[in-house]
Amino acid sequence: MEKEKANVPLGLAEREVSQFVCPLKELEANERRTIAYLATEEEGRLRKLMAMGAMPGLKITMIQKFPSYVFKVGETQFAIDEEMAEGIYVRLER
């Protein structure tokens, strides 16, 4: 039995979600947000992010964006590449 597909165009759904979350890589230095979710299809990448403490609900602070993305969770800092930074989504507070 096939699952029914949503009748919402993907572009519209992405715009709706983008009002509430954004990838970590879009934050400015010293910006602090709450991790909303991790988005990656690679199990190894997901495990690495989780091992770094990037878990939904935790606070994350962007330290720098160049030459690599450096963020802080708790009292620990981590450096990651752009692909990894694209997989961490944070909540936009209004």
C-alpha positions as CSV (number, residue, x, y, z in Angstrom):
1,M,0.0,0.0,0.0
2,E,1.5,3.4,-1.0
3,K,1.7,6.2,1.4
4,E,-0.2,9.3,0.4
5,K,1.9,12.2,-0.6
6,A,1.3,15.6,0.9
7,N,-0.3,18.1,-1.4
8,V,2.0,20.9,-0.3
9,P,4.7,21.9,-2.8
10,L,8.2,21.3,-1.4
11,G,9.2,24.9,-1.9
12,L,6.3,26.1,0.3
13,A,7.1,23.6,3.0
14,E,10.8,24.7,3.0
15,R,9.7,28.4,3.3
16,E,7.4,27.6,6.2
17,V,10.2,25.7,8.1
18,S,12.8,28.4,7.3
19,Q,10.8,30.9,9.4
20,F,11.5,28.8,12.5
21,V,14.9,27.1,11.9
22,C,18.1,27.6,9.9
23,P,21.4,25.7,9.5
24,L,24.1,26.4,12.0
25,K,26.3,27.8,9.2
26,E,24.0,30.8,8.8
27,L,24.7,32.1,12.4
28,E,27.0,34.9,13.0
29,A,30.0,34.7,15.4
30,N,28.9,34.7,19.1
31,E,25.3,33.9,18.2
32,R,23.7,31.4,20.6
33,R,20.7,29.3,19.7
34,T,19.0,26.0,20.6
35,I,19.5,23.0,18.4
36,A,16.3,22.0,16.7
37,Y,17.3,18.9,14.8
38,L,20.2,17.1,13.0
39,A,19.6,16.5,9.3
40,T,21.9,14.0,7.6
41,E,21.4,10.8,5.8
42,E,24.9,9.6,6.6
43,E,24.9,7.5,9.8
44,G,28.7,8.2,10.4
45,R,28.1,12.0,10.2
46,L,25.1,11.8,12.6
47,R,27.2,9.8,15.1
48,K,30.0,12.4,14.9
49,L,27.6,15.2,15.6
50,M,26.0,13.4,18.5
51,A,29.5,12.5,19.9
52,M,30.3,16.3,19.8
53,G,27.2,16.9,21.9
54,A,25.1,18.4,19.1
55,M,21.8,17.1,20.4
56,P,18.3,18.7,19.9
57,G,17.3,20.9,22.8
58,L,20.9,21.9,23.7
59,K,22.3,25.4,23.4
60,I,25.0,25.9,20.7
61,T,27.1,29.0,20.1
62,M,28.8,29.8,16.8
63,I,32.4,30.9,17.6
64,Q,33.8,31.4,14.1
65,K,33.0,30.6,10.4
66,F,36.4,30.7,8.8
67,P,38.6,28.8,8.0
68,S,36.3,26.2,9.6
69,Y,33.1,26.3,11.5
70,V,33.8,26.4,15.2
71,F,31.0,26.0,17.7
72,K,30.6,25.5,21.4
73,V,28.3,23.1,23.2
74,G,28.5,23.3,27.0
75,E,32.1,24.2,27.7
76,T,33.7,22.4,24.8
77,Q,34.5,23.8,21.3
78,F,34.5,21.8,18.1
79,A,35.7,22.6,14.5
80,I,33.7,21.1,11.6
81,D,33.5,21.5,7.8
82,E,30.7,23.2,5.9
83,E,28.9,19.9,5.2
84,M,28.7,19.1,8.9
85,A,27.6,22.6,9.7
86,E,24.7,22.3,7.2
87,G,23.4,19.3,9.1
88,I,22.8,21.1,12.4
89,Y,19.6,23.1,12.4
90,V,18.9,25.7,15.1
91,R,15.7,27.4,16.3
92,L,15.2,31.1,15.4
93,E,13.9,32.9,18.4
94,R,11.4,35.6,17.7
